[in-house]
Amino acid sequence: MENRHCQNCKTEFLIEPEDFAFYEKMKVPPPTFCPDCRMIRRMMFRNERFLFRRKDDASGKEIFSEFPPSVPAKIYEKDYWWSDAWDPMEYGKEYNFSRSFFEQFRELLYTVPWPSRNVLRSMDSDYSNNATDIKNCYLCFNVGKAEDSAYLVDVYNQKNCFDITSTTNAELCYDGIAVRDCYKTFYSVTCEKCHEVWLSRDCTGCSYCFGCANLRNKQYYIFNKPYTKEGYFFELEKILQGGSYHAFEVARAKAKEVWRSQPHKYMVTWHNTNATGDWVVLSKNAGYCFNVVEVEDAKYCQNAVQGVRDAYDFSVGGDKCELVYEAEDVWEGCRNVKFSFDCWPANQDIEYSAKCSSSANLFGCVGLKKKSYCIFNKQYSRDDYMALREKIIAQMNAMPYNDRHGRIYRYGEFFPTEFSPFAYNESIAQDFFQLIREEAEQKGYFWRDPELREYQTTIDARDLPDRIGEASDSILQEIIKCVSCGKAYRIIQMELDFLRQMSLPLPRQCVNCRYLARFNQRNQPRFYHGRCQCAGEKSSNSMYQNAVSHFHGAQFCPNEFETSYAPNRPEIIYCEQCYNAEVV
């Protein structure tokens, strides 16, 4: 066990014995940045939700791209980039031992063309990115397997869903986050296997529930009170008033009161063994992980899903990946990937590479497909590759790179944030750790003013029809002014059809504000030492009366834990034992 000081933020961080064992397995030195700074550094290399118009450097035509026009890189339309019409090996270069590795890699990175968007196997989904196997989707990002949906972020296997975040297996759902295996679930958070559930939090196996929290296998509940079947539908009609937006907002406020009155488990967790972090699902031996599904023997991972094993400091990726360290956007059967980003599918034994696929034994490469034993996009024999790799690693340690803020980069560090094509406010770092421009620049991050788009709005969202039944097809022609940010947005045809089918009111916020409203219902991926707030017969703030006796009787619960709830948060936080006693 060793305490170190982060060379970026100067705070102290701990490296534990199991961490050293992992670093030895991966044959890498221990980190010099703390977990938070490592995470932000990786996240700076991913723009998940913003698209820009810019010219295709191959055809000259205007295309949509994840890269702003001012980024000094060659951008090819995605289908052309994936074709055999060009050869990334033509950009290969000899390694120069008189210059630092990182300096040379940056030159190669911005010389080899990049794909405009990361999309594979899509149909009628031109306005989406970081997506695979999607059909008829609009503004969907970080998505695998989705159909007839819009405004999805970080989801898998969705059908006829709108405004959904961090969810697996959902159909006919709207405005939800982590509504796993749900059908017709609306405006809800952390629900599992639910049907016809509205405005609810942390419900499992429930159906026909409205404005509830912490229910298990219940039917016909409104604001956590039971009703008969007939009474439920009678009361529901009174509450919704035929799908009235204003009536719904009154109900939303009351539902939030119910949510606040019920205990929160110290972490959002489903079906795990030995896990710490938050939003952890079906995982084993997962330490300080955030928003992960099916990971094993992993630590400091975020947005990792579907079979990730033996991974540290892995942000965004998965689908049967293993032995991953300090990587971002690595997918589909990759193994032994270190210090790399945007490398998928099926890579093995690659380091310090970007935008490579189906390759093995790469070091410092960009844009390669189905290649092996390459360094700086230049082919070598196996023996020459191994020998040169060792020489470069030794030179990286002897001649480190110093970034513009004096931070030192030797072998074992991910790329400096100044290498990223994205500004802080364009990257997912801004989603997780929201900063204003002055704060970002003070921390040494680049900020780019968004392009101003002069849209003449035709209607204020406050003036939209109260009920969806009052909205004619002419609403599709309106340019609506968002009630939160004042920016313009529109209603698309399949969205209108869905809202009519479900009798849901028109949204009053733009797509981005709706996303942020959902995202901000999660805590930041930072963890604090906490103690259960069960005081015996009730919560320590006396807001919640326990329904049953707990294992500690009338005394304060002795359990302590690591949690993403900061000490000054207003929620009632229970340990797993006390929480389960109340809700299971």
C-alpha positions as CSV (number, residue, x, y, z in Angstrom):
1,M,0.0,0.0,0.0
2,E,1.4,3.4,-1.0
3,N,0.2,7.0,-0.8
4,R,1.2,9.3,-3.7
5,H,0.5,12.8,-4.7
6,C,-1.2,13.5,-8.0
7,Q,1.1,15.4,-10.3
8,N,-2.0,17.2,-11.8
9,C,-4.2,18.3,-8.8
10,K,-1.6,17.6,-6.1
11,T,-4.1,15.7,-3.9
12,E,-3.1,12.4,-2.2
13,F,-4.3,9.1,-3.6
14,L,-3.8,5.5,-2.5
15,I,-2.4,2.6,-4.5
16,E,-3.4,-0.7,-2.8
17,P,-1.7,-4.1,-3.1
18,E,-4.2,-5.4,-5.6
19,D,-3.5,-2.4,-7.7
20,F,0.2,-3.1,-7.8
21,A,-0.6,-6.8,-8.8
22,F,-2.7,-5.5,-11.7
23,Y,0.0,-3.2,-12.9
24,E,2.5,-6.0,-12.7
25,K,0.2,-8.2,-14.7
26,M,-0.2,-5.5,-17.4
27,K,3.6,-4.7,-17.2
28,V,3.0,-1.0,-16.6
29,P,4.3,1.4,-13.9
30,P,2.0,2.7,-11.2
31,P,0.1,5.9,-12.1
32,T,1.2,9.4,-11.3
33,F,-2.3,11.0,-11.7
34,C,-5.1,10.3,-9.2
35,P,-8.1,8.3,-10.3
36,D,-10.3,11.4,-10.8
37,C,-7.7,13.2,-13.0
38,R,-7.0,10.0,-14.9
39,M,-10.8,9.7,-15.6
40,I,-11.2,13.3,-16.8
41,R,-8.1,13.0,-19.0
42,R,-9.6,10.0,-20.8
43,M,-13.0,11.6,-21.0
44,M,-11.6,14.6,-22.7
45,F,-11.0,12.4,-25.8
46,R,-14.7,11.6,-26.3
47,N,-17.4,13.8,-27.7
48,E,-20.6,11.7,-27.3
49,R,-23.5,13.9,-28.3
50,F,-22.5,16.8,-30.5
51,L,-22.4,16.8,-34.3
52,F,-20.9,19.5,-36.5
53,R,-21.1,20.4,-40.2
54,R,-17.7,20.3,-42.0
55,K,-16.3,19.3,-45.3
56,D,-15.3,15.7,-46.2
57,D,-11.6,15.9,-47.0
58,A,-11.9,13.1,-49.6
59,S,-14.9,14.4,-51.6
60,G,-15.3,18.0,-50.6
61,K,-18.9,17.5,-49.7
62,E,-20.5,18.8,-46.5
63,I,-21.0,16.1,-44.0
64,F,-22.0,15.7,-40.3
65,S,-19.0,14.9,-38.1
66,E,-18.2,14.6,-34.4
67,F,-15.3,17.0,-35.0
68,P,-15.7,20.8,-35.2
69,P,-14.6,22.5,-38.4
70,S,-11.7,24.1,-36.6
71,V,-10.1,20.8,-35.7
72,P,-6.9,20.6,-37.9
73,A,-7.4,17.0,-39.0
74,K,-8.4,15.2,-42.2
75,I,-11.9,13.9,-41.8
76,Y,-13.4,11.3,-44.2
77,E,-17.1,10.4,-44.4
78,K,-17.4,7.2,-42.3
79,D,-18.2,4.7,-45.1
80,Y,-15.3,6.0,-47.2
81,W,-13.0,5.8,-44.2
82,W,-13.9,2.2,-43.6
83,S,-13.4,1.3,-47.3
84,D,-10.2,0.1,-49.0
85,A,-10.1,3.3,-51.1
86,W,-7.2,4.7,-49.0
87,D,-4.3,3.2,-47.1
88,P,-3.3,4.4,-43.6
89,M,0.0,2.7,-44.0
90,E,1.0,5.3,-46.5
91,Y,1.3,7.7,-43.6
92,G,3.9,5.5,-41.8
93,K,7.1,7.0,-40.5
94,E,10.4,6.0,-38.9
95,Y,10.6,6.6,-35.2
96,N,13.0,9.5,-34.4
97,F,14.9,8.9,-31.1
98,S,16.0,12.5,-30.9
99,R,12.4,13.6,-30.2
100,S,9.8,12.5,-27.6
101,F,7.4,9.8,-28.3
102,F,4.3,11.9,-27.5
103,E,5.4,14.8,-29.7
104,Q,5.8,12.4,-32.7
105,F,2.6,10.6,-32.0
106,R,0.6,13.9,-32.0
107,E,2.0,14.7,-35.5
108,L,0.9,11.2,-36.8
109,L,-2.5,11.5,-35.1
110,Y,-3.3,14.7,-36.9
111,T,-1.9,13.5,-40.2
112,V,-3.8,10.2,-40.7
113,P,-7.5,10.7,-41.7
114,W,-10.2,10.1,-39.1
115,P,-13.8,8.8,-39.7
116,S,-16.5,11.5,-39.5
117,R,-18.5,9.4,-37.0
118,N,-18.2,6.1,-35.2
119,V,-21.1,4.2,-36.6
120,L,-21.3,0.6,-37.7
121,R,-24.2,-1.3,-39.2
122,S,-26.8,1.5,-39.3
123,M,-29.8,2.1,-41.4
124,D,-31.7,5.4,-41.7
125,S,-29.8,6.9,-38.7
126,D,-27.6,9.6,-40.1
127,Y,-27.9,11.9,-37.1
128,S,-26.4,9.5,-34.6
129,N,-22.9,8.7,-33.4
130,N,-20.9,6.1,-31.4
131,A,-23.5,3.6,-32.4
132,T,-23.8,0.0,-33.7
133,D,-26.7,-1.9,-35.1
134,I,-29.3,0.9,-35.2
135,K,-32.2,1.3,-37.5
136,N,-34.4,4.4,-37.9
137,C,-32.8,6.2,-35.0
138,Y,-32.4,10.0,-34.6
139,L,-29.9,11.8,-32.3
140,C,-28.9,8.6,-30.6
141,F,-25.4,8.4,-29.0
142,N,-23.4,5.5,-27.5
143,V,-26.0,3.0,-28.5
144,G,-26.0,-0.6,-29.4
145,K,-29.0,-2.3,-31.0
146,A,-31.8,0.2,-31.2
147,E,-34.8,0.7,-33.5
148,D,-37.4,3.4,-34.1
149,S,-36.1,5.6,-31.3
150,A,-34.7,9.1,-30.7
151,Y,-32.7,11.0,-28.1
152,L,-31.0,7.9,-26.6
153,V,-27.7,8.1,-24.8
154,D,-25.7,5.2,-23.4
155,V,-28.3,2.4,-24.0
156,Y,-28.4,-1.1,-25.4
157,N,-31.3,-3.0,-27.0
158,Q,-34.1,-0.3,-27.2
159,K,-37.2,-0.3,-29.3
160,N,-39.7,2.6,-29.7
161,C,-38.0,4.6,-26.9
162,F,-37.4,8.3,-26.5
163,D,-35.3,10.4,-24.1
164,I,-33.7,7.4,-22.4
165,T,-30.3,7.2,-20.7
166,S,-28.2,4.4,-19.3
167,T,-30.7,1.6,-20.0
168,T,-30.6,-2.0,-21.2
169,N,-33.6,-3.8,-22.7
170,A,-36.5,-1.3,-22.9
171,E,-39.5,-0.9,-25.2
172,L,-42.1,1.9,-25.4
173,C,-40.3,3.9,-22.6
174,Y,-40.0,7.7,-22.3
175,D,-37.8,10.1,-20.3
176,G,-36.1,7.6,-18.1
177,I,-32.7,6.7,-16.7
178,A,-31.7,3.1,-15.8
179,V,-35.1,1.6,-16.6
180,R,-33.8,-1.9,-17.2
181,D,-36.0,-4.6,-18.8
182,C,-38.9,-2.2,-18.7
183,Y,-42.0,-1.8,-20.9
184,K,-44.1,1.4,-21.0
185,T,-42.2,3.1,-18.2
186,F,-42.3,6.9,-18.2
187,Y,-40.4,9.6,-16.3
188,S,-38.7,7.1,-14.0
189,V,-35.3,6.3,-12.6
190,T,-33.6,3.1,-11.5
191,C,-36.5,0.8,-12.2
192,E,-36.2,-2.9,-13.2
193,K,-38.7,-5.3,-14.8
194,C,-41.5,-2.8,-14.6
195,H,-44.6,-2.3,-16.8
196,E,-46.9,0.7,-17.0
197,V,-45.0,2.6,-14.3
198,W,-44.9,6.4,-14.1
199,L,-42.7,8.9,-12.2
200,S,-41.2,6.3,-10.0
201,R,-37.8,5.6,-8.5
202,D,-36.2,2.3,-7.6
203,C,-39.1,0.0,-8.2
204,T,-38.6,-3.6,-9.3
205,G,-41.2,-6.0,-10.7
206,C,-44.0,-3.4,-10.5
207,S,-46.8,-2.7,-12.8
208,Y,-49.4,0.1,-12.8
209,C,-47.7,2.3,-10.3
210,F,-47.5,6.1,-10.3
211,G,-45.3,8.4,-8.3
212,C,-43.8,5.7,-6.2
213,A,-40.4,4.8,-4.7
214,N,-38.8,1.6,-3.2
215,L,-41.6,-0.8,-4.2
216,R,-41.1,-4.4,-5.0
217,N,-43.5,-6.6,-7.0
218,K,-46.5,-4.2,-6.4
219,Q,-49.5,-3.3,-8.5
220,Y,-51.9,-0.4,-8.5
221,Y,-50.0,2.0,-6.2
222,I,-50.1,5.8,-6.4
223,F,-47.7,7.8,-4.4
224,N,-46.8,4.6,-2.5
225,K,-50.4,4.0,-1.4
226,P,-52.3,0.9,-2.6
227,Y,-55.5,1.0,-4.7
228,T,-57.9,-1.4,-6.2
229,K,-57.6,-1.9,-9.9
230,E,-60.7,0.2,-10.5
231,G,-59.6,2.8,-8.0
232,Y,-56.2,3.1,-9.5
233,F,-57.4,3.9,-13.0
234,F,-60.1,6.3,-11.7
235,E,-57.5,8.2,-9.6
236,L,-54.9,8.1,-12.4
237,E,-57.4,9.8,-14.8
238,K,-58.0,12.5,-12.2
239,I,-54.3,13.1,-11.8
240,L,-53.4,13.2,-15.5
241,Q,-56.5,15.0,-16.7
242,G,-56.3,13.6,-20.2
243,G,-52.6,14.1,-20.5
244,S,-52.4,17.7,-19.4
245,Y,-48.9,19.1,-19.1
246,H,-49.8,21.4,-16.3
247,A,-51.5,18.6,-14.3
248,F,-48.6,16.4,-14.9
249,E,-46.1,18.9,-13.5
250,V,-48.2,19.1,-10.3
251,A,-48.0,15.3,-10.1
252,R,-44.3,15.3,-10.8
253,A,-43.7,17.7,-7.9
254,K,-45.7,15.4,-5.6
255,A,-43.8,12.3,-6.8
256,K,-40.5,14.0,-6.1
257,E,-41.7,14.6,-2.5
258,V,-42.4,10.8,-2.2
259,W,-38.9,10.1,-3.6
260,R,-37.3,12.4,-1.0
261,S,-39.2,10.8,1.9
262,Q,-37.9,7.3,1.2
263,P,-34.4,6.0,2.0
264,H,-31.8,5.7,-0.8
265,K,-29.5,2.8,-0.8
266,Y,-25.9,4.0,-0.5
267,M,-25.2,3.0,-4.1
268,V,-27.4,2.1,-7.1
269,T,-26.6,-1.6,-7.4
270,W,-28.3,-4.7,-8.9
271,H,-27.1,-8.3,-8.6
272,N,-23.5,-7.7,-7.7
273,T,-20.8,-9.5,-5.7
274,N,-18.1,-7.4,-3.9
275,A,-18.8,-4.1,-5.7
276,T,-18.2,-0.5,-4.7
277,G,-19.1,2.6,-6.8
278,D,-22.5,3.6,-8.2
279,W,-24.8,2.4,-10.9
280,V,-23.2,-1.1,-10.9
281,V,-25.1,-4.0,-12.4
282,L,-24.4,-7.8,-12.6
283,S,-20.7,-7.3,-11.7
284,K,-18.1,-9.0,-9.5
285,N,-15.1,-7.6,-7.8
286,A,-15.7,-4.1,-9.1
287,G,-14.0,-1.3,-7.3
288,Y,-15.0,2.4,-7.5
289,C,-16.8,1.7,-10.8
290,F,-19.6,3.9,-12.2
291,N,-22.4,3.0,-14.6
292,V,-21.1,-0.5,-15.5
293,V,-22.8,-3.7,-16.4
294,E,-21.2,-7.2,-16.3
295,V,-17.7,-6.3,-15.3
296,E,-15.4,-8.5,-13.3
297,D,-12.1,-7.8,-11.6
298,A,-12.3,-4.2,-12.5
299,K,-11.5,-0.8,-10.9
300,Y,-12.0,2.8,-11.7
301,C,-14.1,2.0,-14.8
302,Q,-17.0,4.1,-16.2
303,N,-19.6,3.3,-18.8
304,A,-18.2,-0.2,-19.3
305,V,-20.6,-2.9,-20.3
306,Q,-21.3,-6.5,-21.5
307,G,-18.4,-8.6,-20.3
308,V,-15.4,-6.5,-19.3
309,R,-12.8,-8.4,-17.3
310,D,-9.4,-7.5,-15.7
311,A,-9.7,-3.8,-16.4
312,Y,-8.5,-0.6,-14.7
313,D,-9.2,3.0,-15.7
314,F,-11.4,2.1,-18.6
315,S,-14.0,4.7,-19.8
316,V,-16.7,3.7,-22.3
317,G,-16.5,0.3,-23.9
318,G,-17.0,-3.4,-23.5
319,D,-18.6,-6.4,-25.2
320,K,-16.2,-9.1,-24.2
321,C,-13.0,-7.0,-23.6
322,E,-10.3,-8.0,-21.1
323,L,-6.9,-6.8,-19.9
324,V,-7.6,-3.1,-20.5
325,Y,-5.8,-0.3,-18.9
326,E,-6.1,3.5,-19.4
327,A,-8.3,3.3,-22.4
328,E,-11.4,5.0,-23.8
329,D,-13.9,3.7,-26.4
330,V,-12.6,0.1,-26.8
331,W,-15.2,-2.4,-27.9
332,E,-16.0,-5.9,-29.2
333,G,-13.5,-8.5,-28.2
334,C,-10.4,-6.4,-27.6
335,R,-7.7,-7.8,-25.4
336,N,-4.6,-6.3,-23.8
337,V,-5.2,-2.7,-24.8
338,K,-3.3,0.0,-23.1
339,F,-3.2,3.8,-23.4
340,S,-5.4,3.9,-26.5
341,F,-8.7,5.4,-27.6
342,D,-11.3,4.7,-30.2
343,C,-10.0,1.3,-31.0
344,W,-12.6,-1.4,-32.0
345,P,-13.4,-4.1,-32.8
346,A,-11.2,-7.1,-32.1
347,N,-7.8,-5.5,-31.3
348,Q,-5.2,-7.4,-29.3
349,D,-1.9,-6.3,-27.8
350,I,-2.0,-2.6,-28.8
351,E,-0.6,0.4,-27.0
352,Y,-0.7,4.1,-27.5
353,S,-2.9,3.8,-30.6
354,A,-6.1,5.4,-31.9
355,K,-8.8,4.5,-34.4
356,C,-7.5,1.1,-35.1
357,S,-9.5,-2.1,-35.7
358,S,-9.1,-5.8,-36.0
359,S,-5.3,-5.5,-35.4
360,A,-2.7,-6.9,-33.2
361,N,0.7,-5.8,-31.8
362,L,0.5,-2.1,-32.6
363,F,2.5,0.6,-30.9
364,G,1.8,4.3,-31.6
365,C,-0.5,3.7,-34.6
366,V,-3.5,5.5,-36.1
367,G,-6.3,4.3,-38.3
368,L,-4.9,0.8,-39.1
369,K,-7.2,-2.0,-40.1
370,K,-6.3,-5.7,-40.0
371,K,-2.6,-5.1,-39.4
372,S,0.0,-6.5,-37.0
373,Y,3.5,-5.6,-35.8
374,C,3.3,-2.0,-36.7
375,I,4.9,1.1,-35.1
376,F,3.9,4.6,-36.2
377,N,2.0,2.9,-39.1
378,K,5.1,1.2,-40.4
379,Q,5.4,-2.5,-40.9
380,Y,8.0,-4.6,-39.0
381,S,8.8,-8.3,-38.6
382,R,7.8,-9.7,-35.3
383,D,11.4,-9.7,-33.9
384,D,12.1,-6.2,-35.1
385,Y,8.8,-5.0,-33.7
386,M,9.5,-6.4,-30.2
387,A,13.1,-5.0,-30.2
388,L,12.0,-1.5,-31.3
389,R,9.1,-1.4,-28.9
390,E,11.4,-2.0,-26.0
391,K,13.8,0.7,-27.2
392,I,11.0,3.2,-27.6
393,I,9.7,2.5,-24.0
394,A,13.2,3.1,-22.6
395,Q,13.4,6.3,-24.6
396,M,10.0,7.5,-23.4
397,N,11.3,7.2,-19.8
398,A,14.6,8.8,-20.6
399,M,13.2,11.6,-22.7
400,P,9.7,12.3,-21.3
401,Y,7.2,14.8,-22.7
402,N,6.3,17.9,-20.8
403,D,2.9,19.3,-21.5
404,R,2.2,23.0,-21.5
405,H,1.5,23.0,-17.8
406,G,4.7,21.1,-16.8
407,R,3.1,17.7,-16.3
408,I,5.5,14.9,-17.1
409,Y,4.5,12.1,-19.5
410,R,6.6,8.9,-19.5
411,Y,5.6,5.4,-20.5
412,G,2.5,4.5,-18.5
413,E,0.5,7.7,-18.9
414,F,-2.5,8.2,-21.2
415,F,-2.3,11.0,-23.8
416,P,-2.1,14.6,-22.6
417,T,-5.5,16.4,-22.8
418,E,-3.9,18.9,-25.2
419,F,-3.8,16.2,-27.8
420,S,-7.6,15.9,-27.8
421,P,-9.5,17.3,-30.7
422,F,-12.3,18.3,-28.3
423,A,-12.6,21.2,-25.9
424,Y,-13.6,20.4,-22.4
425,N,-17.2,21.6,-23.0
426,E,-17.5,19.3,-26.0
427,S,-16.4,16.2,-24.2
428,I,-18.1,13.9,-21.8
429,A,-15.9,15.3,-19.0
430,Q,-18.3,18.2,-19.0
431,D,-21.3,15.9,-18.4
432,F,-19.7,14.3,-15.4
433,F,-17.9,17.3,-14.0
434,Q,-19.7,20.4,-15.2
435,L,-17.5,23.6,-15.3
436,I,-17.9,27.1,-16.6
437,R,-15.3,28.4,-19.0
438,E,-13.2,30.2,-16.3
439,E,-13.1,27.1,-14.1
440,A,-12.1,24.8,-17.0
441,E,-9.3,27.2,-18.2
442,Q,-8.0,27.6,-14.7
443,K,-7.6,23.8,-14.5
444,G,-5.7,24.0,-17.8
445,Y,-8.4,22.7,-20.1
446,F,-9.2,24.1,-23.5
447,W,-12.7,25.7,-24.1
448,R,-14.3,26.3,-27.4
449,D,-17.3,28.7,-27.9
450,P,-20.1,26.8,-29.6
451,E,-21.1,27.9,-33.1
452,L,-24.0,30.3,-32.9
453,R,-27.0,29.2,-34.9
454,E,-29.5,31.9,-35.7
455,Y,-32.8,30.1,-35.7
456,Q,-35.9,32.2,-35.6
457,T,-38.2,30.5,-33.2
458,T,-41.9,30.4,-34.1
459,I,-43.4,29.5,-30.7
460,D,-42.4,29.6,-27.1
461,A,-42.5,26.2,-25.3
462,R,-44.8,27.9,-22.7
463,D,-47.4,28.4,-25.4
464,L,-47.5,24.8,-26.6
465,P,-50.8,23.0,-26.3
466,D,-51.5,21.7,-22.8
467,R,-52.6,18.2,-24.1
468,I,-51.1,16.2,-26.9
469,G,-54.6,15.7,-28.3
470,E,-54.7,19.5,-28.9
471,A,-51.6,19.4,-31.1
472,S,-52.1,19.2,-34.8
473,D,-49.5,18.0,-37.3
474,S,-48.6,21.7,-37.8
475,I,-46.5,21.3,-34.7
476,L,-43.9,19.5,-36.8
477,Q,-43.3,22.8,-38.7
478,E,-42.8,24.9,-35.5
479,I,-39.3,26.0,-34.2
480,I,-39.8,25.9,-30.5
481,K,-38.0,28.0,-27.9
482,C,-36.7,25.9,-25.0
483,V,-38.0,27.1,-21.5
484,S,-34.7,26.4,-19.9
485,C,-31.9,27.6,-22.3
486,G,-33.9,29.5,-24.9
487,K,-32.4,27.5,-27.8
488,A,-34.5,26.2,-30.7
489,Y,-35.7,22.6,-31.0
490,R,-38.3,20.7,-33.1
491,I,-40.7,17.8,-32.7
492,I,-40.1,15.0,-35.2
493,Q,-42.8,12.8,-36.7
494,M,-42.1,9.5,-34.9
495,E,-41.8,11.5,-31.6
496,L,-45.2,13.0,-32.2
497,D,-46.7,9.6,-33.1
498,F,-45.3,8.1,-29.9
499,L,-46.5,11.0,-27.7
500,R,-50.0,10.6,-29.2
501,Q,-50.0,6.8,-28.7
502,M,-49.0,7.2,-25.1
503,S,-51.0,10.3,-24.3
504,L,-47.9,12.2,-23.1
505,P,-47.6,16.0,-23.3
506,L,-45.2,17.7,-25.6
507,P,-41.7,18.4,-24.1
508,R,-41.0,22.0,-23.0
509,Q,-37.2,21.6,-23.1
510,C,-34.8,21.1,-25.9
511,V,-33.1,17.7,-26.4
512,N,-29.9,18.8,-24.6
513,C,-31.7,20.3,-21.6
514,R,-33.8,17.1,-21.3
515,Y,-30.6,15.0,-21.4
516,L,-28.9,17.1,-18.7
517,A,-32.0,16.9,-16.5
518,R,-31.9,13.1,-16.6
519,F,-28.1,13.0,-16.3
520,N,-28.1,15.3,-13.3
521,Q,-30.3,12.8,-11.4
522,R,-27.1,10.8,-11.0
523,N,-24.3,11.6,-8.6
524,Q,-20.8,12.4,-9.8
525,P,-18.4,9.4,-10.0
526,R,-16.7,10.6,-6.8
527,F,-16.8,8.6,-3.6
528,Y,-16.9,9.4,0.1
529,H,-16.8,7.4,3.3
530,G,-20.2,7.3,4.8
531,R,-22.3,5.8,7.5
532,C,-25.8,4.4,7.5
533,Q,-28.4,7.0,8.6
534,C,-30.7,4.5,10.1
535,A,-31.1,5.5,13.8
536,G,-33.0,2.4,15.0
537,E,-36.8,3.0,14.5
538,K,-36.4,5.8,12.0
539,S,-33.9,7.7,10.0
540,S,-31.4,10.0,11.8
541,N,-33.2,13.1,10.4
542,S,-36.6,11.6,11.6
543,M,-38.1,12.1,8.1
544,Y,-38.6,8.3,7.6
545,Q,-40.2,5.8,10.0
546,N,-39.0,2.3,9.5
547,A,-41.6,-0.3,8.6
548,V,-39.8,-3.2,10.4
549,S,-37.2,-3.8,13.0
550,H,-33.6,-4.0,11.8
551,F,-30.7,-6.2,12.9
552,H,-29.3,-3.4,15.2
553,G,-32.5,-2.9,17.1
554,A,-33.1,0.6,18.5
555,Q,-29.5,1.6,18.2
556,F,-27.8,3.4,15.4
557,C,-26.8,1.2,12.5
558,P,-23.0,0.5,12.8
559,N,-22.5,-0.1,9.0
560,E,-20.1,2.1,7.0
561,F,-19.5,2.2,3.3
562,E,-18.1,4.1,0.3
563,T,-20.8,6.1,-1.4
564,S,-21.2,8.8,-4.1
565,Y,-23.5,10.7,-1.8
566,A,-21.5,13.6,-0.3
567,P,-21.8,14.1,3.5
568,N,-23.9,17.2,3.1
569,R,-26.5,15.7,0.8
570,P,-30.2,15.9,1.9
571,E,-31.2,12.3,1.0
572,I,-31.7,9.6,3.6
573,I,-28.9,7.1,3.0
574,Y,-29.2,3.5,4.3
575,C,-26.8,0.6,4.1
576,E,-27.8,-2.4,2.1
577,Q,-29.0,-4.4,5.1
578,C,-31.3,-1.6,6.4
579,Y,-32.5,-0.7,2.9
580,N,-33.4,-4.2,2.0
581,A,-35.2,-4.7,5.3
582,E,-37.5,-1.8,4.3
583,V,-38.1,-2.6,0.6
584,V,-37.5,-6.3,-0.1
